[in-house]
Amino acid sequence: MTGQYQHNIDAKGRLFIPAKLREELGETFYVTMGTDRCLSVYSDASWAKFTEKFESLPYTKTKAMRPLFANAAKCEPDAQGRILIPQKLRTYADLHKDVVVIGVSNRAEIWNADAWHAVEEEELNPENLAAVMEELGF
């Protein structure tokens, strides 16, 4: 998944998911806590792979992942392409009104707009990009 989309969460906690991302995510997808105080959005297939990897972890490691699964929401967009983001997830990611939805390879992320702009400003520089490309072998 790729792209960056600015949207608003309405008073009921609903967020429009862009059509391009909905096509890639499918009819049913999962929203859960992500790193860096954002939410991660997985397609049904990606979520299945994620849970399969989780199940292969030793029990001591799975304990730390409990909140991620306990707070995951299975979502199906309504006729307008909106999903309801549970209050606990909105609080976790500090989502109020202005949000940014980004594509990140096999998942999407939902960010507080101010937090995303700060991360993007910090990370988007030639040195960081060169280091990542080198690590990937380019």
N, CA, C and O atoms as a GROMACS GRO file, in nm:
protein
  552
    1MET      N    1   0.084  -0.118   0.000
    1MET     CA    2   0.000   0.000   0.000
    1MET      C    3   0.088   0.124   0.000
    1MET      O    4   0.196   0.125   0.059
    2THR      N    5   0.042   0.225  -0.066
    2THR     CA    6   0.117   0.350  -0.074
    2THR      C    7   0.021   0.467  -0.064
    2THR      O    8  -0.101   0.451  -0.069
    3GLY      N    9   0.078   0.584  -0.050
    3GLY     CA   10  -0.002   0.707  -0.051
    3GLY      C   11  -0.020   0.768   0.086
    3GLY      O   12   0.008   0.706   0.189
    4GLN      N   13  -0.068   0.891   0.083
    4GLN     CA   14  -0.092   0.970   0.204
    4GLN      C   15  -0.222   1.046   0.183
    4GLN      O   16  -0.238   1.117   0.084
    5TYR      N   17  -0.315   1.032   0.277
    5TYR     CA   18  -0.448   1.088   0.260
    5TYR      C   19  -0.490   1.160   0.388
    5TYR      O   20  -0.482   1.103   0.497
    6GLN      N   21  -0.533   1.284   0.376
    6GLN     CA   22  -0.578   1.361   0.492
    6GLN      C   23  -0.729   1.356   0.500
    6GLN      O   24  -0.799   1.386   0.404
    7HIS      N   25  -0.779   1.318   0.618
    7HIS     CA   26  -0.923   1.308   0.640
    7HIS      C   27  -0.956   1.351   0.782
    7HIS      O   28  -0.866   1.380   0.862
    8ASN      N   29  -1.085   1.356   0.812
    8ASN     CA   30  -1.131   1.392   0.946
    8ASN      C   31  -1.209   1.276   1.007
    8ASN      O   32  -1.278   1.202   0.937
    9ILE      N   33  -1.196   1.263   1.137
    9ILE     CA   34  -1.281   1.170   1.212
    9ILE      C   35  -1.403   1.251   1.253
    9ILE      O   36  -1.390   1.362   1.304
   10ASP      N   37  -1.522   1.196   1.232
   10ASP     CA   38  -1.642   1.270   1.268
   10ASP      C   39  -1.673   1.254   1.418
   10ASP      O   40  -1.603   1.181   1.488
   11ALA      N   41  -1.776   1.320   1.465
   11ALA     CA   42  -1.811   1.321   1.607
   11ALA      C   43  -1.845   1.181   1.660
   11ALA      O   44  -1.836   1.156   1.780
   12LYS      N   45  -1.883   1.091   1.570
   12LYS     CA   46  -1.917   0.954   1.612
   12LYS      C   47  -1.797   0.860   1.607
   12LYS      O   48  -1.811   0.741   1.636
   13GLY      N   49  -1.680   0.912   1.569
   13GLY     CA   50  -1.560   0.829   1.564
   13GLY      C   51  -1.543   0.754   1.433
   13GLY      O   52  -1.469   0.655   1.427
   14ARG      N   53  -1.610   0.800   1.328
   14ARG     CA   54  -1.600   0.734   1.198
   14ARG      C   55  -1.495   0.803   1.111
   14ARG      O   56  -1.481   0.925   1.113
   15LEU      N   57  -1.423   0.722   1.036
   15LEU     CA   58  -1.318   0.773   0.948
   15LEU      C   59  -1.338   0.716   0.808
   15LEU      O   60  -1.360   0.596   0.792
   16PHE      N   61  -1.329   0.802   0.708
   16PHE     CA   62  -1.336   0.760   0.568
   16PHE      C   63  -1.204   0.696   0.529
   16PHE      O   64  -1.097   0.754   0.550
   17ILE      N   65  -1.211   0.576   0.474
   17ILE     CA   66  -1.092   0.508   0.424
   17ILE      C   67  -1.091   0.526   0.272
   17ILE      O   68  -1.186   0.487   0.205
   18PRO      N   69  -0.983   0.584   0.217
   18PRO     CA   70  -0.977   0.610   0.072
   18PRO      C   71  -1.004   0.484  -0.011
   18PRO      O   72  -0.964   0.373   0.026
   19ALA      N   73  -1.072   0.503  -0.124
   19ALA     CA   74  -1.111   0.391  -0.210
   19ALA      C   75  -0.991   0.305  -0.250
   19ALA      O   76  -1.001   0.182  -0.253
   20LYS      N   77  -0.879   0.369  -0.282
   20LYS     CA   78  -0.759   0.294  -0.323
   20LYS      C   79  -0.715   0.198  -0.213
   20LYS      O   80  -0.681   0.082  -0.240
   21LEU      N   81  -0.716   0.244  -0.089
   21LEU     CA   82  -0.677   0.158   0.022
   21LEU      C   83  -0.784   0.052   0.050
   21LEU      O   84  -0.751  -0.062   0.083
   22ARG      N   85  -0.910   0.089   0.038
   22ARG     CA   86  -1.018  -0.010   0.059
   22ARG      C   87  -1.006  -0.125  -0.040
   22ARG      O   88  -1.029  -0.240  -0.005
   23GLU      N   89  -0.968  -0.093  -0.164
   23GLU     CA   90  -0.949  -0.198  -0.265
   23GLU      C   91  -0.841  -0.296  -0.221
   23GLU      O   92  -0.857  -0.418  -0.236
   24GLU      N   93  -0.732  -0.243  -0.167
   24GLU     CA   94  -0.621  -0.328  -0.125
   24GLU      C   95  -0.649  -0.401   0.006
   24GLU      O   96  -0.604  -0.513   0.026
   25LEU      N   97  -0.725  -0.337   0.095
   25LEU     CA   98  -0.755  -0.398   0.225
   25LEU      C   99  -0.865  -0.503   0.216
   25LEU      O  100  -0.867  -0.597   0.296
   26GLY      N  101  -0.954  -0.488   0.122
   26GLY     CA  102  -1.064  -0.583   0.108
   26GLY      C  103  -1.187  -0.538   0.186
   26GLY      O  104  -1.190  -0.429   0.243
   27GLU      N  105  -1.289  -0.623   0.186
   27GLU     CA  106  -1.416  -0.588   0.249
   27GLU      C  107  -1.410  -0.588   0.401
   27GLU      O  108  -1.483  -0.514   0.467
   28THR      N  109  -1.322  -0.670   0.457
   28THR     CA  110  -1.306  -0.679   0.602
   28THR      C  111  -1.158  -0.660   0.633
   28THR      O  112  -1.072  -0.720   0.568
   29PHE      N  113  -1.129  -0.577   0.732
   29PHE     CA  114  -0.991  -0.558   0.774
   29PHE      C  115  -0.984  -0.531   0.923
   29PHE      O  116  -1.087  -0.516   0.989
   30TYR      N  117  -0.863  -0.526   0.975
   30TYR     CA  118  -0.841  -0.515   1.119
   30TYR      C  119  -0.763  -0.388   1.152
   30TYR      O  120  -0.665  -0.356   1.085
   31VAL      N  121  -0.808  -0.318   1.255
   31VAL     CA  122  -0.741  -0.198   1.304
   31VAL      C  123  -0.694  -0.227   1.445
   31VAL      O  124  -0.772  -0.275   1.528
   32THR      N  125  -0.568  -0.199   1.472
   32THR     CA  126  -0.514  -0.222   1.606
   32THR      C  127  -0.406  -0.120   1.637
   32THR      O  128  -0.370  -0.038   1.553
   33MET      N  129  -0.354  -0.126   1.759
   33MET     CA  130  -0.247  -0.035   1.800
   33MET      C  131  -0.122  -0.062   1.718
   33MET      O  132  -0.084  -0.177   1.696
   34GLY      N  133  -0.060   0.045   1.673
   34GLY     CA  134   0.065   0.034   1.600
   34GLY      C  135   0.178   0.095   1.683
   34GLY      O  136   0.158   0.139   1.796
   35THR      N  137   0.294   0.096   1.626
   35THR     CA  138   0.406   0.160   1.693
   35THR      C  139   0.397   0.311   1.674
   35THR      O  140   0.323   0.359   1.588
   36ASP      N  141   0.471   0.384   1.751
   36ASP     CA  142   0.478   0.530   1.739
   36ASP      C  143   0.343   0.599   1.759
   36ASP      O  144   0.319   0.706   1.704
   37ARG      N  145   0.255   0.538   1.838
   37ARG     CA  146   0.124   0.599   1.871
   37ARG      C  147   0.036   0.622   1.749
   37ARG      O  148  -0.033   0.723   1.739
   38CYS      N  149   0.040   0.528   1.657
   38CYS     CA  150  -0.052   0.532   1.543
   38CYS      C  151  -0.133   0.404   1.546
   38CYS      O  152  -0.112   0.319   1.632
   39LEU      N  153  -0.226   0.390   1.454
   39LEU     CA  154  -0.302   0.266   1.440
   39LEU      C  155  -0.257   0.195   1.313
   39LEU      O  156  -0.231   0.259   1.212
   40SER      N  157  -0.248   0.064   1.319
   40SER     CA  158  -0.214  -0.017   1.202
   40SER      C  159  -0.340  -0.082   1.150
   40SER      O  160  -0.425  -0.128   1.226
   41VAL      N  161  -0.352  -0.086   1.017
   41VAL     CA  162  -0.469  -0.143   0.951
   41VAL      C  163  -0.420  -0.256   0.860
   41VAL      O  164  -0.338  -0.234   0.771
   42TYR      N  165  -0.473  -0.377   0.883
   42TYR     CA  166  -0.430  -0.495   0.809
   42TYR      C  167  -0.546  -0.555   0.730
   42TYR      O  168  -0.660  -0.558   0.777
   43SER      N  169  -0.516  -0.602   0.611
   43SER     CA  170  -0.615  -0.679   0.535
   43SER      C  171  -0.637  -0.811   0.609
   43SER      O  172  -0.560  -0.847   0.698
   44ASP      N  173  -0.742  -0.881   0.572
   44ASP     CA  174  -0.771  -1.011   0.633
   44ASP      C  175  -0.652  -1.105   0.616
   44ASP      O  176  -0.614  -1.174   0.711
   45ALA      N  177  -0.593  -1.108   0.496
   45ALA     CA  178  -0.479  -1.198   0.469
   45ALA      C  179  -0.356  -1.158   0.549
   45ALA      O  180  -0.288  -1.244   0.605
   46SER      N  181  -0.327  -1.027   0.556
   46SER     CA  182  -0.210  -0.981   0.634
   46SER      C  183  -0.230  -1.008   0.782
   46SER      O  184  -0.136  -1.045   0.852
   47TRP      N  185  -0.353  -0.990   0.831
   47TRP     CA  186  -0.383  -1.017   0.972
   47TRP      C  187  -0.363  -1.166   1.002
   47TRP      O  188  -0.311  -1.201   1.108
   48ALA      N  189  -0.403  -1.253   0.911
   48ALA     CA  190  -0.385  -1.397   0.930
   48ALA      C  191  -0.236  -1.432   0.940
   48ALA      O  192  -0.197  -1.512   1.025
   49LYS      N  193  -0.153  -1.372   0.854
   49LYS     CA  194  -0.008  -1.394   0.861
   49LYS      C  195   0.048  -1.342   0.992
   49LYS      O  196   0.132  -1.407   1.055
   50PHE      N  197   0.002  -1.225   1.034
   50PHE     CA  198   0.047  -1.163   1.158
   50PHE      C  199   0.014  -1.254   1.277
   50PHE      O  200   0.100  -1.278   1.362
   51THR      N  201  -0.109  -1.304   1.283
   51THR     CA  202  -0.148  -1.390   1.395
   51THR      C  203  -0.074  -1.523   1.391
   51THR      O  204  -0.044  -1.581   1.496
   52GLU      N  205  -0.045  -1.572   1.272
   52GLU     CA  206   0.031  -1.696   1.259
   52GLU      C  207   0.171  -1.679   1.319
   52GLU      O  208   0.219  -1.766   1.391
   53LYS      N  209   0.236  -1.566   1.288
   53LYS     CA  210   0.368  -1.539   1.346
   53LYS      C  211   0.358  -1.524   1.498
   53LYS      O  212   0.444  -1.573   1.571
   54PHE      N  213   0.254  -1.458   1.543
   54PHE     CA  214   0.232  -1.440   1.687
   54PHE      C  215   0.220  -1.575   1.757
   54PHE      O  216   0.278  -1.595   1.864
   55GLU      N  217   0.146  -1.666   1.698
   55GLU     CA  218   0.123  -1.797   1.759
   55GLU      C  219   0.251  -1.880   1.766
   55GLU      O  220   0.257  -1.975   1.843
   56SER      N  221   0.352  -1.846   1.687
   56SER     CA  222   0.477  -1.920   1.690
   56SER      C  223   0.573  -1.868   1.797
   56SER      O  224   0.678  -1.927   1.821
   57LEU      N  225   0.538  -1.756   1.861
   57LEU     CA  226   0.624  -1.699   1.965
   57LEU      C  227   0.614  -1.778   2.095
   57LEU      O  228   0.512  -1.841   2.122
   58PRO      N  229   0.722  -1.775   2.177
   58PRO     CA  230   0.712  -1.837   2.310
   58PRO      C  231   0.610  -1.761   2.395
   58PRO      O  232   0.588  -1.641   2.375
   59TYR      N  233   0.549  -1.830   2.489
   59TYR     CA  234   0.444  -1.771   2.572
   59TYR      C  235   0.489  -1.642   2.641
   59TYR      O  236   0.411  -1.548   2.653
   60THR      N  237   0.614  -1.637   2.686
   60THR     CA  238   0.663  -1.517   2.756
   60THR      C  239   0.659  -1.394   2.667
   60THR      O  240   0.642  -1.282   2.717
   61LYS      N  241   0.674  -1.412   2.538
   61LYS     CA  242   0.669  -1.298   2.445
   61LYS      C  243   0.524  -1.261   2.409
   61LYS      O  244   0.495  -1.145   2.383
   62THR      N  245   0.435  -1.359   2.409
   62THR     CA  246   0.297  -1.332   2.370
   62THR      C  247   0.225  -1.248   2.474
   62THR      O  248   0.129  -1.177   2.441
   63LYS      N  249   0.268  -1.253   2.599
   63LYS     CA  250   0.204  -1.174   2.704
   63LYS      C  251   0.208  -1.025   2.671
   63LYS      O  252   0.112  -0.953   2.696
   64ALA      N  253   0.318  -0.980   2.616
   64ALA     CA  254   0.334  -0.838   2.582
   64ALA      C  255   0.243  -0.797   2.467
   64ALA      O  256   0.214  -0.678   2.450
   65MET      N  257   0.198  -0.893   2.390
   65MET     CA  258   0.113  -0.864   2.274
   65MET      C  259  -0.036  -0.867   2.306
   65MET      O  260  -0.118  -0.834   2.220
   66ARG      N  261  -0.072  -0.904   2.427
   66ARG     CA  262  -0.213  -0.915   2.462
   66ARG      C  263  -0.292  -0.787   2.434
   66ARG      O  264  -0.399  -0.794   2.374
   67PRO      N  265  -0.242  -0.669   2.475
   67PRO     CA  266  -0.320  -0.547   2.449
   67PRO      C  267  -0.346  -0.523   2.301
   67PRO      O  268  -0.450  -0.471   2.263
   68LEU      N  269  -0.251  -0.562   2.217
   68LEU     CA  270  -0.268  -0.542   2.073
   68LEU      C  271  -0.388  -0.622   2.022
   68LEU      O  272  -0.470  -0.570   1.946
   69PHE      N  273  -0.400  -0.747   2.064
   69PHE     CA  274  -0.512  -0.830   2.020
   69PHE      C  275  -0.640  -0.794   2.093
   69PHE      O  276  -0.748  -0.796   2.033
   70ALA      N  277  -0.630  -0.762   2.220
   70ALA     CA  278  -0.750  -0.728   2.298
   70ALA      C  279  -0.818  -0.602   2.244
   70ALA      O  280  -0.940  -0.588   2.255
   71ASN      N  281  -0.741  -0.512   2.187
   71ASN     CA  282  -0.796  -0.386   2.138
   71ASN      C  283  -0.811  -0.380   1.987
   71ASN      O  284  -0.844  -0.274   1.933
   72ALA      N  285  -0.788  -0.490   1.919
   72ALA     CA  286  -0.804  -0.493   1.773
   72ALA      C  287  -0.953  -0.488   1.738
   72ALA      O  288  -1.036  -0.544   1.809
   73ALA      N  289  -0.984  -0.420   1.630
   73ALA     CA  290  -1.123  -0.408   1.584
   73ALA      C  291  -1.134  -0.462   1.442
   73ALA      O  292  -1.060  -0.422   1.352
   74LYS      N  293  -1.228  -0.554   1.423
   74LYS     CA  294  -1.259  -0.604   1.289
   74LYS      C  295  -1.353  -0.503   1.226
   74LYS      O  296  -1.459  -0.473   1.282
   75CYS      N  297  -1.317  -0.451   1.110
   75CYS     CA  298  -1.394  -0.342   1.047
   75CYS      C  299  -1.445  -0.380   0.910
   75CYS      O  300  -1.380  -0.450   0.833
   76GLU      N  301  -1.564  -0.332   0.882
   76GLU     CA  302  -1.622  -0.341   0.748
   76GLU      C  303  -1.674  -0.202   0.714
   76GLU      O  304  -1.764  -0.152   0.783
   77PRO      N  305  -1.622  -0.138   0.611
   77PRO     CA  306  -1.667  -0.002   0.578
   77PRO      C  307  -1.817   0.002   0.548
   77PRO      O  308  -1.874  -0.092   0.493
   78ASP      N  309  -1.879   0.114   0.585
   78ASP     CA  310  -2.020   0.135   0.553
   78ASP      C  311  -2.033   0.177   0.406
   78ASP      O  312  -1.933   0.179   0.334
   79ALA      N  313  -2.152   0.209   0.363
   79ALA     CA  314  -2.177   0.244   0.222
   79ALA      C  315  -2.099   0.367   0.177
   79ALA      O  316  -2.073   0.384   0.058
   80GLN      N  317  -2.061   0.454   0.273
   80GLN     CA  318  -1.983   0.574   0.239
   80GLN      C  319  -1.832   0.551   0.251
   80GLN      O  320  -1.755   0.645   0.232
   81GLY      N  321  -1.789   0.428   0.282
   81GLY     CA  322  -1.647   0.398   0.294
   81GLY      C  323  -1.588   0.434   0.429
   81GLY      O  324  -1.466   0.446   0.442
   82ARG      N  325  -1.673   0.450   0.531
   82ARG     CA  326  -1.625   0.487   0.665
   82ARG      C  327  -1.619   0.365   0.755
   82ARG      O  328  -1.696   0.269   0.741
   83ILE      N  329  -1.525   0.370   0.850
   83ILE     CA  330  -1.518   0.269   0.955
   83ILE      C  331  -1.531   0.340   1.089
   83ILE      O  332  -1.496   0.457   1.103
   84LEU      N  333  -1.581   0.267   1.187
   84LEU     CA  334  -1.590   0.320   1.323
   84LEU      C  335  -1.464   0.277   1.397
   84LEU      O  336  -1.435   0.158   1.409
   85ILE      N  337  -1.390   0.376   1.447
   85ILE     CA  338  -1.270   0.347   1.524
   85ILE      C  339  -1.309   0.352   1.672
   85ILE      O  340  -1.354   0.456   1.719
   86PRO      N  341  -1.292   0.242   1.745
   86PRO     CA  342  -1.330   0.240   1.886
   86PRO      C  343  -1.258   0.349   1.966
   86PRO      O  344  -1.145   0.386   1.936
   87GLN      N  345  -1.326   0.399   2.068
   87GLN     CA  346  -1.273   0.508   2.150
   87GLN      C  347  -1.135   0.475   2.206
   87GLN      O  348  -1.047   0.561   2.207
   88LYS      N  349  -1.114   0.353   2.253
   88LYS     CA  350  -0.985   0.317   2.313
   88LYS      C  351  -0.872   0.331   2.211
   88LYS      O  352  -0.762   0.375   2.245
   89LEU      N  353  -0.897   0.294   2.087
   89LEU     CA  354  -0.795   0.309   1.983
   89LEU      C  355  -0.775   0.456   1.947
   89LEU      O  356  -0.662   0.499   1.923
   90ARG      N  357  -0.884   0.533   1.944
   90ARG     CA  358  -0.870   0.677   1.916
   90ARG      C  359  -0.787   0.744   2.025
   90ARG      O  360  -0.704   0.830   1.996
   91THR      N  361  -0.809   0.705   2.149
   91THR     CA  362  -0.733   0.762   2.261
   91THR      C  363  -0.586   0.722   2.250
   91THR      O  364  -0.498   0.807   2.266
   92TYR      N  365  -0.560   0.595   2.222
   92TYR     CA  366  -0.422   0.546   2.210
   92TYR      C  367  -0.343   0.628   2.109
   92TYR      O  368  -0.228   0.666   2.135
   93ALA      N  369  -0.402   0.656   1.993
   93ALA     CA  370  -0.332   0.726   1.884
   93ALA      C  371  -0.357   0.877   1.886
   93ALA      O  372  -0.315   0.948   1.794
   94ASP      N  373  -0.424   0.926   1.989
   94ASP     CA  374  -0.453   1.070   2.004
   94ASP      C  375  -0.526   1.124   1.880
   94ASP      O  376  -0.492   1.230   1.827
   95LEU      N  377  -0.626   1.049   1.835
   95LEU     CA  378  -0.703   1.089   1.717
   95LEU      C  379  -0.825   1.168   1.761
   95LEU      O  380  -0.908   1.119   1.838
   96HIS      N  381  -0.835   1.291   1.711
   96HIS     CA  382  -0.948   1.376   1.746
   96HIS      C  383  -1.026   1.414   1.622
   96HIS      O  384  -1.139   1.370   1.603
   97LYS      N  385  -0.968   1.494   1.537
   97LYS     CA  386  -1.037   1.536   1.416
   97LYS      C  387  -0.950   1.512   1.293
   97LYS      O  388  -0.982   1.428   1.210
   98ASP      N  389  -0.841   1.587   1.282
   98ASP     CA  390  -0.754   1.579   1.164
   98ASP      C  391  -0.662   1.457   1.174
   98ASP      O  392  -0.585   1.444   1.268
   99VAL      N  393  -0.672   1.369   1.075
   99VAL     CA  394  -0.588   1.250   1.072
   99VAL      C  395  -0.526   1.234   0.933
   99VAL      O  396  -0.573   1.292   0.835
  100VAL      N  397  -0.421   1.155   0.928
  100VAL     CA  398  -0.357   1.120   0.802
  100VAL      C  399  -0.356   0.967   0.795
  100VAL      O  400  -0.316   0.900   0.890
  101VAL      N  401  -0.400   0.915   0.682
  101VAL     CA  402  -0.396   0.771   0.656
  101VAL      C  403  -0.286   0.750   0.554
  101VAL      O  404  -0.288   0.811   0.447
  102ILE      N  405  -0.190   0.662   0.586
  102ILE     CA  406  -0.079   0.638   0.494
  102ILE      C  407  -0.071   0.490   0.459
  102ILE      O  408  -0.110   0.404   0.538
  103GLY      N  409  -0.022   0.462   0.340
  103GLY     CA  410   0.007   0.326   0.300
  103GLY      C  411   0.150   0.292   0.335
  103GLY      O  412   0.241   0.370   0.307
  104VAL      N  413   0.172   0.176   0.398
  104VAL     CA  414   0.306   0.134   0.439
  104VAL      C  415   0.324  -0.012   0.400
  104VAL      O  416   0.314  -0.101   0.484
  105SER      N  417   0.352  -0.037   0.274
  105SER     CA  418   0.378  -0.171   0.223
  105SER      C  419   0.256  -0.263   0.244
  105SER      O  420   0.160  -0.253   0.168
  106ASN      N  421   0.260  -0.351   0.344
  106ASN     CA  422   0.153  -0.450   0.362
  106ASN      C  423   0.041  -0.404   0.454
  106ASN      O  424  -0.048  -0.483   0.488
  107ARG      N  425   0.043  -0.278   0.496
  107ARG     CA  426  -0.060  -0.227   0.587
  107ARG      C  427  -0.079  -0.078   0.563
  107ARG      O  428  -0.003  -0.014   0.492
  108ALA      N  429  -0.183  -0.025   0.625
  108ALA     CA  430  -0.203   0.120   0.629
  108ALA      C  431  -0.183   0.162   0.774
  108ALA      O  432  -0.192   0.081   0.865
  109GLU      N  433  -0.157   0.290   0.794
  109GLU     CA  434  -0.148   0.346   0.929
  109GLU      C  435  -0.237   0.468   0.937
  109GLU      O  436  -0.252   0.542   0.840
  110ILE      N  437  -0.294   0.489   1.055
  110ILE     CA  438  -0.378   0.605   1.082
  110ILE      C  439  -0.309   0.686   1.189
  110ILE      O  440  -0.281   0.637   1.298
  111TRP      N  441  -0.281   0.813   1.157
  111TRP     CA  442  -0.203   0.901   1.244
  111TRP      C  443  -0.280   1.026   1.282
  111TRP      O  444  -0.361   1.076   1.204
  112ASN      N  445  -0.255   1.076   1.400
  112ASN     CA  446  -0.291   1.214   1.434
  112ASN      C  447  -0.213   1.300   1.335
  112ASN      O  448  -0.093   1.279   1.317
  113ALA      N  449  -0.278   1.395   1.270
  113ALA     CA  450  -0.213   1.473   1.164
  113ALA      C  451  -0.087   1.544   1.212
  113ALA      O  452   0.015   1.542   1.144
  114ASP      N  453  -0.093   1.607   1.329
  114ASP     CA  454   0.025   1.678   1.380
  114ASP      C  455   0.140   1.582   1.408
  114ASP      O  456   0.255   1.611   1.377
  115ALA      N  457   0.108   1.466   1.467
  115ALA     CA  458   0.212   1.367   1.498
  115ALA      C  459   0.276   1.316   1.369
  115ALA      O  460   0.398   1.301   1.362
  116TRP      N  461   0.194   1.288   1.266
  116TRP     CA  462   0.249   1.240   1.139
  116TRP      C  463   0.339   1.344   1.076
  116TRP      O  464   0.447   1.310   1.028
  117HIS      N  465   0.298   1.469   1.075
  117HIS     CA  466   0.380   1.574   1.012
  117HIS      C  467   0.514   1.588   1.085
  117HIS      O  468   0.616   1.613   1.021
  118ALA      N  469   0.515   1.572   1.217
  118ALA     CA  470   0.640   1.578   1.293
  118ALA      C  471   0.731   1.460   1.258
  118ALA      O  472   0.851   1.478   1.238
  119VAL      N  473   0.674   1.340   1.250
  119VAL     CA  474   0.753   1.221   1.214
  119VAL      C  475   0.807   1.235   1.073
  119VAL      O  476   0.924   1.207   1.047
  120GLU      N  477   0.722   1.278   0.981
  120GLU     CA  478   0.764   1.292   0.842
  120GLU      C  479   0.877   1.395   0.830
  120GLU      O  480   0.974   1.373   0.757
  121GLU      N  481   0.865   1.505   0.901
  121GLU     CA  482   0.969   1.609   0.896
  121GLU      C  483   1.101   1.557   0.951
  121GLU      O  484   1.207   1.586   0.897
  122GLU      N  485   1.094   1.479   1.058
  122GLU     CA  486   1.214   1.425   1.120
  122GLU      C  487   1.280   1.317   1.034
  122GLU      O  488   1.402   1.313   1.021
  123GLU      N  489   1.199   1.231   0.975
  123GLU     CA  490   1.252   1.116   0.902
  123GLU      C  491   1.284   1.143   0.756
  123GLU      O  492   1.368   1.075   0.697
  124LEU      N  493   1.217   1.240   0.696
  124LEU     CA  494   1.232   1.263   0.553
  124LEU      C  495   1.353   1.352   0.525
  124LEU      O  496   1.341   1.474   0.511
  125ASN      N  497   1.469   1.287   0.518
  125ASN     CA  498   1.591   1.358   0.482
  125ASN      C  499   1.681   1.263   0.403
  125ASN      O  500   1.668   1.141   0.416
  126PRO      N  501   1.772   1.318   0.324
  126PRO     CA  502   1.855   1.233   0.238
  126PRO      C  503   1.938   1.130   0.313
  126PRO      O  504   1.957   1.018   0.264
  127GLU      N  505   1.987   1.165   0.432
  127GLU     CA  506   2.070   1.071   0.508
  127GLU      C  507   1.990   0.948   0.550
  127GLU      O  508   2.037   0.836   0.535
  128ASN      N  509   1.870   0.970   0.603
  128ASN     CA  510   1.787   0.857   0.644
  128ASN      C  511   1.748   0.770   0.526
  128ASN      O  512   1.753   0.647   0.533
  129LEU      N  513   1.709   0.834   0.416
  129LEU     CA  514   1.672   0.757   0.297
  129LEU      C  515   1.790   0.676   0.243
  129LEU      O  516   1.774   0.561   0.203
  130ALA      N  517   1.908   0.736   0.243
  130ALA     CA  518   2.028   0.666   0.196
  130ALA      C  519   2.059   0.546   0.285
  130ALA      O  520   2.096   0.439   0.236
  131ALA      N  521   2.045   0.563   0.416
  131ALA     CA  522   2.072   0.453   0.510
  131ALA      C  523   1.974   0.337   0.488
  131ALA      O  524   2.015   0.221   0.491
  132VAL      N  525   1.848   0.368   0.467
  132VAL     CA  526   1.748   0.263   0.443
  132VAL      C  527   1.777   0.192   0.311
  132VAL      O  528   1.772   0.069   0.304
  133MET      N  529   1.807   0.268   0.207
  133MET     CA  530   1.835   0.208   0.077
  133MET      C  531   1.959   0.118   0.085
  133MET      O  532   1.963   0.011   0.024
  134GLU      N  533   2.060   0.162   0.160
  134GLU     CA  534   2.180   0.081   0.176
  134GLU      C  535   2.148  -0.049   0.248
  134GLU      O  536   2.196  -0.155   0.210
  135GLU      N  537   2.067  -0.040   0.352
  135GLU     CA  538   2.028  -0.159   0.427
  135GLU      C  539   1.952  -0.258   0.339
  135GLU      O  540   1.961  -0.379   0.358
  136LEU      N  541   1.876  -0.206   0.243
  136LEU     CA  542   1.802  -0.291   0.150
  136LEU      C  543   1.889  -0.342   0.035
  136LEU      O  544   1.844  -0.422  -0.047
  137GLY      N  545   2.014  -0.296   0.029
  137GLY     CA  546   2.105  -0.343  -0.074
  137GLY      C  547   2.103  -0.264  -0.203
  137GLY      O  548   2.147  -0.314  -0.307
  138PHE      N  549   2.054  -0.140  -0.199
  138PHE     CA  550   2.051  -0.056  -0.319
  138PHE      C  551   2.161   0.047  -0.314
  138PHE      O  552   2.175   0.127  -0.407
   0.00000   0.00000   0.00000
